[in-house]
Amino acid sequence: MDNHPKNEKSLIIIKPDAIQRNLVGEIIGRFERKGLKITGIKMMSLEDAMLEAHYAHIADKPFFAGIKDFMKSSPVVVMALSGIGAVSAIRTIVGPTKAFEAPAGTIRGDLAMSIQSNVVHASEDVEAGKSEVERFFGSEELFSYPKIDQGLVYSDSRD
């Protein structure tokens, strides 16, 4: 599966509000139950340089200082996930950024009510997934391994 042409990578950040609310296991479990493969996972504190690179698209906005303070208020858990069509599947599981609009059954719909404190970040597209995983993980922190449930998750069609 790692060499499948539709195999995608995505970065997940379990944010400080989820850490403080003891939701880490719940969030990881949702991705595992879907059948996504964890290829890297670690807890870390985010520094200004990392946040400025990650949020470069909003770094000039007046609310960015508040986001930086929030993301530095606690360690976070970062995960690299992979799978066929993973980015789209993950975006569906996570739900929209505005958690108060997220449907029930999604992570944000079930566990959050805010835009900033929406418990999790997920890469928005395939290109972002690739670059974000590279930003947060060194190659020695990522693992390629067979999963025994792969045939059950993807069946024979693999599309």
NORDAVEN-V283606 format. One record per pair of residues at least 24 apart in sequence whose ideal C-beta (glycine too) atoms are under 6 Angstrom apart, sorted by the first residue. I is the first residue (numbers start at 1). J is the second residue. Records with the same first field share a line. If there is no record, write none. Layout:
I: J  J
This chain:
1: 150
2: 144
4: 84
6: 84  85
7: 84
8: 86  87  126  129
9: 82  129  130  133
10: 81  86  87  90  122  123  129
11: 123  132  133  136
12: 79  122
13: 76  78  121
14: 76  77  120
15: 119
16: 73  74
17: 117  119
18: 119
19: 74
20: 74
23: 111
24: 77
27: 107  120
30: 93  107
31: 81
35: 153
36: 81  83  86
37: 82  83  147
38: 79
39: 80  82  142  143
40: 80  137  141  142
41: 79
42: 78
43: 75  77
45: 75
46: 71  72
70: 116
78: 136
80: 133  137  142
87: 126  129
90: 122
94: 120  122
